[in-house]
């Protein structure tokens, strides 16, 4: 049986090396496949059944098994696609496949798969799909809280639905008013000439008094706000000083704040309210004007109804929180460090979809707004080497791998891709060894055949 055993062992060696060659071939073929995990080959021996001790035993046959390298990360490269991503560390993207397309709408299979191939792009229906045909899943985010909705990921879909307009509710205002405003009326020496023209009064500015008002006030900046329908409204601010603090007299420096009405038929400027400053330049007191009420925190005015040029907005709060409105001496006599910010915006069309470094899908709109819409989870497994390989650099869970845990994983890197972990140089090194082993096994078969012919010729 020795010669026949040798032939049997050599044939098993040929079979095992052929499997190793197949793995090497597949690794080389997928050396440029995104997220591909190479298969290495492990050899094991089968001991001959004869012989009670090792001295009486002979070398047996061999067989080859594939060894997964899921835990070996491939190199990560930068790309210029906003929806491409890579995983640095453990974990897999949770994906699924399309089941059918009916009337242009895609339905999805119940099976869940996992992949490291993060070359996802948005298709015509708004789904994120990679080049292998897998659809990305994630947790939808609550638009108000930004927290995930539910515990089960769903197929990510960002539709071309416009973002609704949001009315302005607050204007954060910052400025420094000069102690002596350089108005048109100011003669350069007498500070009294820099005060509001007495003919204007302290209420709203009538059309007839508009020029006198402009000559005795200074600009306080402007900003565009939006009403409930997203209609833009230009808010122009002016200040007029109405009183100077005199030595020995308990009077603070006092200013009136105005916003333009956008109308030239009745009043041209609304009086928002009166503001006082102490000798240090800090705001000390406010008094309601014709359209502005002092807010509850006494750091700004609340305008309950603002109509500019026939366009109405409601409940706009002008805030000076944090001492952002001051009166420090300024040689130019103008309002300095002026900054206005508001929280409203018009309706906007979807312009781009991207993934940020925290693993959230961000929708960008034409109104300069951005909204996180999905959170991308990463699946980890107790024994990921036991995942079942499927087409397209994908995997499916098995009883040996354990169920997916969506609470951990590594870090998602935006605008990156994980390359194949198959290295051409290493694979060619293994190819040389495999080829030599295969040739050696084939030589054993040839030698055994010649020896068997010699044995048969002895009886002829």
C-alpha positions in Angstrom: 0.0 0.0 0.0 3.0 2.3 0.3 3.1 3.3 -3.4 -0.6 3.7 -3.6 -0.6 5.7 -0.3 2.1 7.9 -1.8 0.0 8.6 -4.8 -3.0 9.3 -2.7 -1.0 11.8 -0.5 0.4 13.5 -3.6 -3.0 13.8 -5.1 -4.3 15.4 -1.9 -1.4 17.7 -2.0 -2.2 18.7 -5.6 -5.8 19.3 -4.6 -4.8 21.4 -1.6 -2.3 23.5 -3.6 -4.9 24.0 -6.3 -7.2 25.4 -3.6 -4.4 27.7 -2.4 -3.8 28.8 -6.0 -7.5 29.5 -6.4 -7.4 31.8 -3.2 -4.3 33.5 -4.5 -6.0 34.0 -7.9 -9.1 35.5 -6.3 -7.0 37.8 -4.1 -5.0 39.1 -7.0 -8.2 39.6 -9.1 -9.7 41.7 -6.2 -6.5 43.6 -5.3 -8.3 46.8 -6.5 -11.8 45.9 -5.1 -13.0 48.4 -2.5 -13.3 46.8 1.0 -12.3 43.4 -0.2 -10.9 41.0 2.4 -8.4 38.4 1.1 -8.6 34.7 1.8 -5.5 33.0 3.0 -5.0 29.2 2.9 -4.4 26.9 5.9 -3.2 23.3 5.4 -4.0 20.4 7.8 -2.8 16.8 7.7 -4.8 13.7 7.8 -3.0 10.9 9.7 -2.9 7.4 8.3 -5.0 5.0 10.3 -2.4 2.3 10.5 0.1 2.0 13.3 -0.5 2.2 17.0 2.6 4.3 17.6 4.2 7.2 15.7 7.0 4.8 14.8 4.6 2.6 13.0 2.7 5.5 11.3 3.3 7.2 8.0 2.6 10.7 6.8 -0.9 11.0 5.7 -2.8 13.2 3.2 -3.5 16.9 3.5 -6.4 19.2 3.0 -6.7 23.0 2.6 -9.1 25.4 4.3 -9.6 29.1 3.7 -8.7 31.5 6.5 -10.6 34.8 6.7 -8.8 38.1 7.1 -11.8 40.3 8.0 -10.0 41.7 11.0 -7.1 43.0 8.8 -7.8 46.5 7.7 -6.9 47.7 4.2 -5.2 51.0 3.4 -7.5 54.1 3.5 -7.3 56.7 0.7 -8.9 60.1 0.3 -11.5 60.7 -2.4 -13.5 63.7 -3.5 -17.0 62.2 -3.2 -19.0 63.5 -0.3 -20.9 60.3 0.3 -17.9 57.9 0.2 -16.7 56.7 3.6 -14.3 54.3 5.3 -14.2 52.6 8.7 -11.1 53.1 10.8 -11.2 50.2 13.3 -13.8 47.5 13.8 -17.3 47.3 12.3 -19.3 47.0 9.1 -21.8 49.1 7.3 -25.3 47.7 7.6 -26.8 47.1 4.2 -29.5 45.3 2.2 -30.3 44.5 -1.4 -33.2 45.5 -3.6 -35.9 42.9 -4.0 -37.9 44.4 -6.8 -38.8 47.6 -8.6 -42.5 48.3 -9.1 -43.7 51.4 -10.9 -40.3 53.0 -10.4 -40.2 52.3 -6.6 -37.7 50.0 -5.1 -38.6 47.4 -2.5 -36.0 45.7 -0.4 -35.1 42.2 0.7 -35.6 41.2 4.4 -32.0 39.9 4.6 -29.4 42.2 6.2 -25.8 42.2 5.0 -22.6 43.8 6.1 -19.8 45.4 4.2 -16.7 47.5 4.5 -17.1 48.8 0.9 -18.2 52.4 1.6 -18.4 53.7 -2.0 -22.0 54.8 -1.6 -23.7 57.3 -3.9 -27.2 58.7 -4.1 -29.4 57.2 -6.8 -32.4 58.8 -8.6 -34.7 57.8 -5.7 -32.5 59.2 -3.0 -31.1 55.9 -1.7 -27.4 55.5 -0.9 -26.1 52.5 -2.9 -22.6 51.2 -3.4 -21.0 49.8 -6.6 -21.9 46.2 -5.5 -25.6 47.1 -5.3 -25.9 47.2 -1.5 -28.2 49.9 0.0 -27.0 51.6 3.1 -29.1 51.5 6.3 -29.2 53.9 9.2 -31.2 55.4 12.0 -33.5 58.3 11.0 -33.0 61.4 13.1 -35.7 63.4 14.7 -35.6 66.9 13.0 -36.3 68.6 16.3 -34.0 66.8 18.8 -31.5 65.3 16.4 -31.7 62.0 18.2 -32.2 58.6 16.4 -35.8 57.4 16.0 -36.2 53.7 16.9 -33.7 50.9 17.4 -33.8 49.2 14.0 -32.0 50.8 11.1 -33.9 51.4 7.9 -32.8 52.0 4.3 -31.4 55.6 4.1 -33.4 57.8 1.7 -32.9 61.5 1.2 -35.6 62.8 -1.1 -35.7 66.0 -3.1 -38.3 67.5 -0.8 -37.8 71.2 -0.2 -36.9 72.4 3.3 -39.8 74.5 4.6 -39.2 78.2 5.5 -38.7 79.2 9.1 -39.7 82.6 10.4 -37.3 84.8 12.2 -37.9 84.8 16.0 -34.7 86.4 17.3 -32.1 88.9 16.1 -28.8 88.8 18.1 -27.5 92.3 18.0 -24.0 93.6 18.8 -22.7 97.2 18.5 -20.8 99.9 20.2 -22.5 103.3 20.1 -20.1 106.4 20.2 -20.4 108.7 23.1 -20.8 111.6 20.7 -22.4 110.6 17.4 -21.0 112.2 14.2 -24.4 113.1 12.8 -24.9 115.5 9.9 -26.1 118.1 12.4 -23.1 117.8 14.7 -20.9 120.9 14.5 -17.9 119.2 15.9 -17.7 121.0 19.3 -21.2 121.4 20.9 -22.4 117.9 21.8 -25.9 119.2 22.0 -26.0 119.5 18.2 -25.4 115.7 18.0 -28.7 115.0 19.7 -31.9 114.1 18.0 -33.6 117.1 16.3 -36.3 118.3 18.6 -38.8 118.6 15.7 -38.7 114.8 15.2 -40.0 113.8 18.6 -39.4 110.5 20.3 -42.1 108.4 18.7 -42.3 107.0 15.2 -40.7 109.3 12.6 -43.3 110.9 10.3 -42.5 111.3 6.6 -42.3 115.1 7.0 -39.6 114.7 9.7 -37.6 112.0 7.9 -34.7 114.3 6.7 -34.3 115.9 10.1 -34.2 112.4 11.6 -31.5 111.2 9.2 -29.5 114.3 9.8 -29.5 113.8 13.6 -29.1 110.0 13.8 -26.5 107.3 12.8 -26.8 103.9 11.1 -26.9 100.8 13.3 -26.6 98.2 10.5 -29.2 96.1 8.7 -30.2 92.5 8.2 -32.7 90.5 6.2 -35.2 88.5 8.2 -38.0 86.2 7.1 -41.7 85.9 8.0 -43.7 82.7 8.3 -43.9 82.2 4.5 -40.2 82.8 4.0 -40.7 86.2 2.5 -37.5 88.3 3.1 -37.8 91.6 5.0 -35.0 94.1 5.2 -34.6 95.5 8.7 -32.5 98.7 8.8 -31.5 100.0 12.2 -30.7 103.6 13.2 -29.9 105.2 16.6 -30.5 108.8 17.8 -29.0 110.1 21.0 -31.6 112.0 23.0 -29.8 113.0 26.2 -26.3 113.5 27.5 -25.2 112.8 31.1 -24.4 116.1 32.8 -22.2 116.5 35.8 -24.3 116.7 39.0 -27.5 115.8 37.2 -28.9 112.2 37.5 -29.3 111.7 33.8 -27.7 108.9 31.8 -26.6 109.0 28.2 -29.8 108.0 26.4 -30.5 106.7 22.9 -33.5 105.8 20.9 -33.5 102.7 18.6 -35.4 102.8 15.3 -36.1 100.4 12.5 -37.2 101.4 9.0 -40.9 100.9 8.1 -40.2 100.4 4.4 -43.0 102.9 3.8 -42.9 106.6 2.7 -46.6 107.4 3.1 -47.1 107.7 6.9 -44.2 106.9 9.2 -40.7 106.1 7.8 -39.1 104.8 11.1 -40.5 102.9 14.0 -39.4 103.7 17.5 -38.3 100.4 19.1 -37.4 101.7 22.5 -35.1 103.8 24.6 -31.7 102.6 26.0 -29.6 104.2 28.7 -25.9 103.8 29.4 -24.0 104.7 32.6 -20.6 106.4 32.8 -18.8 103.1 32.1 -20.5 102.6 28.8 -22.7 99.7 30.0 -26.4 99.4 29.3 -28.4 100.1 32.4 -32.0 100.7 31.6 -34.5 100.2 28.7 -37.9 101.7 28.0 -40.5 100.3 25.6 -41.1 102.3 22.4 -44.0 102.4 20.0 -43.5 98.8 18.7 -41.0 97.3 21.1 -41.6 96.0 24.6 -38.7 95.2 27.0 -38.3 91.4 27.1 -38.5 89.4 30.2 -34.8 89.3 30.8 -34.3 93.0 30.2 -31.6 92.5 27.7 -33.5 93.4 24.6 -36.8 94.3 22.9 -39.6 92.1 21.8 -41.5 93.3 18.7 -44.8 91.6 18.7 -45.9 92.8 15.3 -43.4 94.1 12.7 -44.6 95.3 9.3 -42.0 96.4 6.8 -43.3 97.6 3.4 -46.5 95.7 3.8 -44.8 92.4 4.8 -45.6 91.3 8.3 -43.7 89.3 10.8 -44.5 88.5 14.4 -42.7 88.0 17.7 -39.2 89.1 16.8 -36.9 89.5 19.7 -33.9 91.9 19.4 -31.4 90.6 21.9 -28.4 92.4 23.5 -27.6 89.5 25.8 -24.1 89.3 27.3 -23.7 93.1 27.2 -23.4 93.2 23.4 -24.7 96.8 23.2 -22.3 99.3 24.7 -21.4 103.0 24.5 -17.7 103.6 24.5 -15.9 106.6 23.1 -15.3 106.4 19.4 -13.3 109.0 17.5 -15.2 108.3 14.3 -18.6 108.9 15.9 -20.2 105.9 14.3 -21.6 102.7 15.5 -18.7 100.2 15.5 -18.3 96.4 15.9 -21.8 96.1 14.4 -23.0 92.5 14.0 -26.5 91.2 13.4 -27.6 87.6 13.2 -31.0 86.0 12.9 -32.5 82.5 13.0 -34.9 82.5 10.1 -34.5 81.3 6.5 -36.6 80.9 3.4 -37.6 77.6 1.8 -34.7 75.8 0.2 -34.1 73.1 -2.4 -31.9 70.1 -1.7 -28.4 70.8 -3.2 -26.1 68.2 -1.7 -25.8 65.1 0.5 -22.7 64.4 2.5 -21.4 62.3 5.4 -19.7 64.0 8.3 -16.9 62.7 10.6 -19.5 61.7 13.3 -21.2 59.3 10.9 -24.2 61.3 10.1 -25.8 61.9 6.8 -26.1 65.7 6.2 -28.5 67.2 3.7 -27.6 70.7 2.4 -30.1 73.1 1.0 -30.1 76.2 -1.3 -30.9 78.4 1.7 -27.6 77.6 3.3 -29.2 75.3 5.8 -27.9 71.9 6.7 -29.8 69.1 8.4 -28.5 65.8 9.8 -31.1 63.3 8.6 -29.6 59.8 9.4 -27.0 58.3 11.7 -25.0 55.5 10.3 -24.4 52.6 12.7 -21.5 50.2 12.6 -22.1 46.4 13.2 -19.6 44.4 15.2 -19.6 40.7 15.9 -18.3 38.4 18.6 -16.6 36.2 16.0 -16.4 38.2 12.8 -14.1 35.6 11.2 -17.1 33.3 11.0 -19.2 35.7 8.9 -20.3 34.2 5.6 -18.9 35.8 2.5 -21.4 36.9 -0.1 -20.9 38.7 -3.5 -19.8 42.3 -3.6 -17.4 42.3 -0.6 -20.4 41.6 1.6 -21.0 39.3 4.5 -23.9 37.8 6.3 -24.2 36.7 9.9 -24.1 33.1 10.9 -24.7 31.2 14.1 -21.0 31.0 14.7 -20.4 34.7 14.2 -23.1 35.9 16.6 -25.7 38.6 16.0 -24.8 42.1 15.0 -24.1 44.7 17.8 -24.9 48.2 16.6 -23.7 50.1 19.6 -19.9 50.0 19.0 -17.4 49.9 16.2 -14.6 52.1 15.0 -14.7 55.6 13.5 -16.4 56.6 10.2 -14.1 58.6 8.0 -15.8 60.9 5.5 -14.6 61.2 1.9 -12.4 58.2 2.4 -12.4 54.6 1.0 -10.9 51.4 2.4 -8.9 49.6 -0.2 -8.5 45.8 -0.6 -6.2 44.2 2.0 -4.8 41.9 -0.7 -1.2 42.9 -1.5 0.1 41.9 -4.9 3.7 41.4 -3.7 2.6 39.1 -0.9 0.3 37.2 -3.2 3.1 36.6 -5.8 5.4 35.4 -3.0 2.7 32.8 -2.1 2.2 32.0 -5.7 5.8 30.9 -6.1 5.7 28.7 -3.1 2.4 27.2 -4.2 3.7 26.5 -7.7 6.8 24.8 -6.3 4.7 22.7 -3.9 2.3 21.7 -6.7 5.2 20.7 -9.0 6.8 18.7 -6.2 3.5 16.8 -5.6 3.2 16.1 -9.3 6.7 14.8 -9.3 5.8 12.4 -6.5 2.9 11.1 -8.6 5.3 10.6 -11.5 7.9 8.8 -9.4 5.3 6.6 -7.7 3.9 5.6 -11.1 7.4 4.7 -12.3 8.0 2.6 -9.2 4.6 0.9 -9.6 5.6 0.0 -13.2 8.8 -1.5 -12.0 7.0 -3.6 -9.5 4.5 -4.9 -12.1 7.3 -5.6 -14.5 8.9 -8.0 -12.0 6.2 -10.6 -12.5 6.2 -10.5 -16.3 
